[in-house]
């Protein structure tokens, strides 16, 4: 792991009048860039050839003669053959020379690799570098380990598929779509065998992936992704903020639930098992009497992160939950960085964050606002790793 002092030494040499906000141009980068522009920063996109035009063309920033943005959000960009070229020493140097603060997202960790980010990427990250690894399901100290240490609720794990005796979900990677899921459900061992063999035959999952799969009891209820924020700069108010809530559209699951039962029963074998590929998000609010539980979960997560991943979570994080019939929360995923669904609130802001800050405040803008506060109070060292 790159020593945090090394990163602080780098950021101390930054020209704070010239700081730019950078991110891998994917995932929720538009929210990051939009929020940066709202707070008066220039933006820097790391693009990949073949998927760059969203950032280099359609959302390219235009500024007037006074430097004010009149259109778009992307000021500067680089376009690499592959995202991981940002790890090259000369490209890191370019980021540092241009005073870029880098906001990690899921695409950054997926395409560039956790080992390389921890050990080789000597660019200041806004957030917790050492917590990014906890998102990798199956590692010794993944987010399930942290949730257990914190005493937080998550779906019960089934250790042996032969013990499946009610609806369960089998979590494993998709065989072809690198960043997606090959999840499926089963209510018995026989159904597990039947579905897994079918999906292996179709090339959706692999036997090796199945051997490493995590099986959990299925929690029947709606899902809520809580977009949260922890500020190490806050001294007067509570440092934990609920910014907003989103939920996912998933293919082909959402297509299945739109079909009447007779049509579902008539599907061909390759159509029968829905896939859980996230293709979009929507916004949500929560019954007010349940909000206190969300803050309690956030407090438990922050406390555990500070105990086991010093200095703990910094800035945005997301607790992905489902709620059962008795209004109990179960955490099925954790993102120790900008969540995947925050684009739904860019420009207009999150409902809860707007209420708290009395102005439109998306996750992206909240990150940039934290950078702004850190600059003004000379505390950039507290928000970078």
N, C-alpha and C positions, 0 to 999 in steps of 0.2 A: 504493500500500500504506500502510495506517495505520502510522505510526511505532510501533515497539515501546515506545519511551519513553512515548508517550501512554497506551498500555494499562497500563504499569507504574504510571504516575502515578494512573490510575483505581483500580487494584487496591490501591494503597497507602492509599487512602482508605476501603477496605472495613472494616467491622466484622468482624474475624475470628471473633468469637463468634457471628455471625449468618449466616455464609456458606451459600449454598444452591447445589445442583448442578442446572443446567438443561440441557435438550436439546429438540430438535424431537421430538415424540411420534410416532416412526416408526422403522423400521429396527431398531436394537438399543437403543432408549431404555429398555426395561424392564430390561435388564442394567445400564445406567448408573444408573438410579434405585434398583434393588435394591442395587447396590454402595454407593451413597451412604448409603442407610438403614443398611446394615451398619456403616458407619463413623461413624454418628451425625449425618449431615447431613439437613436438610430438602431436599425436591426440588421442582422447578418445571418443569412440562411445557408446551411450546408446541404446542397442539393445532389441528387444522383441522376445521371443522364438517363433519359427515357421516362422520367417521372418528375421533371423539374418545372414544367411550364406553369403549373398552378402558382408557383412562387416567383419565377423569373419573368412571367408574362402577365397572367391574369390578375394576380394580386401584387404586382410590382408597385412600389410607392412612387408617387409624384409629389414633389414639394414645390411651393411657390418661392418667390424671390427672397422671402423672409425666412425660409427654411421650414415653414409649416406644411404638414402633410395635407394634401387636398384629395388624395385618392390612394388606395392600397395601403400595404403594411410592410413590404419587403424593400429595404433600401439597398443593401448590398448582398451579393451571393457569390458562392463558388460552386462549380458544377463538376463533380468527380465522376469517374466511371463507376465507383462503388463508394458507399458511405464511409466505409472503414479507412479510406484514404485520408480522412481527417486526422488519423493517428500518426501519419508520417511527421517526422520531426520538423520539416520545413513548413508544413501546414499548421502545426501547433504554434510555431514561431510567428506565423502570420497572424493568427488569432491573438496572441499575446501582444504583438507589436501594434495591433489595432484596438487594444484595450477591450477585448471581448470578454464578457461574463457569459458563461455557457449554462443553459438551462437543460438538464437531462430529461429526456422522455423515453418511452418504451422502445421506440425505434433506435435510439442511440445505443441502448444497452443490448438490443437484439442483434443489430448489424455490426456493431463495433467490438462486442465481447467484453464481459465483466473483468476478466484478468487484465486486459489491455487498459481499460478505463481506470482500474485501481492502481496499476503499476506504471503505466507509460504516458497517460494523457495529462501532461503538466500544464493544464489550463484551468483557471479557477471555475469551479462548478458552484452554482447557486443551489444549495441543497446538501444532502448527506451522501457523499461518495461511498462510504463504507456500508450504507444500508441498501444500495442498489442490488447487491448480491442476494439479499434476503428474499427478493421476489422470485428467485429461481426455484420453483417447486421441486422437491426431492433432494435438495442439498441438506447437509447435516443441520445447519442453522438457518432454515428457510423461515418464511413468515409463520408457518404453522408452529414451529418451535418457539418463535417469539410470542405468538398468541397464547400458547400453553404456559409459557413463563409468566405472562401477564395475567393469567387467569381469565382470559376472554373467551366467549363462546364461539365455537365453530362446529360444523357438521361432524358427526361421529365417523371415525375412520373404521372401515371394515378391512381387517388384515388378510383375510383369505376369501376369494370369490365363492368358495363353497359355503361360506357363512351368510351369503345374501339370502334374506328371508322376507324382504319387503323392498319397495322401490328404492333403488340406489343409483348413483351416477358414477360412471367410471371415467376418470380424468387422465388423459394422455395426449401427447402431441399428434397432430395430423401428419400423415406420412409424406404428403406432397407439399402442402401449404406450410412453410417453415414456421410462421408466426401464429398459426391458427391451431384449433383444437380438433382432436378426434374423439370428442366426448360421446358417450352413449349411456343409455339407462338400461337397467335390468331389475326384475323383481324376484328372480330366482337364479340359481346356478345354471340351470338348463337354458334359461333365456340369455344369460351371460355368454355361454358357450355358443349358442346359435347366432347371436348378434356379432360377437367378436369374430367368428369364422367368416361370416358374411362380409364384414367390413375389411378383413384381411384380404379376402378374395377380390374385393372391389378396389384395393389399393389405398383405402382411406387410413388404415392404421397398420402397424407392423407388429410382429410377434415380440420383438425386443421392446417396443414401446408398451405393449400390453403387459409384459413382465414387470415393468417399472411403474405401472399405472397406480394411481391412488383411487381407492373406492370409498365413497362416502354415502351415508344415508341421505336420501333426497329430502330436502326441506321444502314442503309445499307451501308456497306463498309468493307474494310480490317481491321484486328485487329493487333495492335502492343503493346507488353508489353515492356515498357521502364525500363530497369534495371539501377537504378540511385544510387548515393552515396552522402552523405553529411558528410564532415569532419569537426568536431569542432576543429581539430588541425591545419588546414590550415591557414596560416597568410599572405602568399605572393600571392598565386594564388586564383582563384575562388574556394570556398569550395564545390560547386555543380559539380558533374561529371556525364556525360552520359557514362555508361560503355558499354552497348550493348542493343540489341533488340532481343526479341524472340516472337514466336507465337505458338499456341497450335494445337495439333491433338486431336480431340474430338470424342468419340464414343457415339452413332452411327451416329452422324451428318456427319462426314467425309465419312462414308460408304454410306450415302444417296446421297451426292452430286456427288459420283462417278457413280451413276446409271442413265441411260437414263430415260427420262420422262415416257415412257410406262411401264418400270419396277417399277418405283416409284408408279405409279397408281395401280399396281397389287399387292402391298404389303398387307399382312394380317393386321388386326386391331392392333395386338400387335407390328407390325413392322412399322406402319405408322408414329408415332411421334418419332423423333430422340431424343436420350439422349445426354447430354453434358458432359460426363465423360472424364476428361482429361487423356490421356494415353501417351502423349509424347510431345516434343517440337522441333521446328526448329529455325534456326537463320534468321535474316533479317537485312536489312539496310533501311534507310529512305531517300527519296529525300532531297538533301541538303538544299533546300530553306525552308523546313519545320522544320529543326533542331532548329531554333531560337524559334519557338513556343513551342517545347518540353522543352527547357531551361526555358522559361517563366512560363510554367506550374509547373516545378520543383521548381522554385523560390517561386511561390505563395504557393505551398504546404509546403515548408520548413518554410516560414514566418508564415503561419497559425499554423503549428505544434508548433512552438516556442511560439506563443502567447497563444494557448489554451491547450497545453500539455507540459508545461515546464519540462525538458529543450528542448523539441522538438525532431524531428527525429535525430537519430545518426546512421551513417553508411549506410547500404544498404536499399533501398526501391524501390518499383515497382509501376508505374502508368500503369494500363491496359486500353488501349484506342481503340476506333474505329474511323475511318476517313470517313466522308461523301463525297458526290460527289463534294462539294464545298471546300474540303480540311480543313474542320473544325474538330477539335478533340473533342471527348466526352469520359470522363473517366467513365468506368463502374465498375471498381474495383480498390482497392488500397491495397498493401501489405506493412505495415510499418516494414518490415524485409527482409531477403533474399527471393527473388522471387522463384516461383516454376519451372521456366524454365532455371535456370542458369547452370544446368548440361550440356547444349548444348555447353557451352563455356569453360568447365573445361579443364585444360591442355593447350589448344590452346589460350585461352583468348578471350575476347570480341573485336570485331573490333574497336570500338571507344575507349575503354580503352587502347588497344594496341597502338593506335595512340597517345593518350595522354601521356602515361607513357613510350613509346618507348621500351616496352618489353611485352611478353604475360601476360595479366592481366585479369583474370576472376573475377567474384564477390567474390568467395571464397578467391582468392589470395589478392584481394583488402582489404577484412576484415582483413586477417592476416597481410598484410602490414601496416594497420592502427594500429594494435596491436604492431607490431614491432616499428613503429615510436613513439607510446605512451611510450613504454618501454625506448627507447633511449633518449627521452626528458623528462622522468619522469612525464608523463601526463596521466597515466592510468585512473585516476579519471575522466577525461573528456569524456571517451568513454564507461564507464560502468554505469549501473543503477541496 
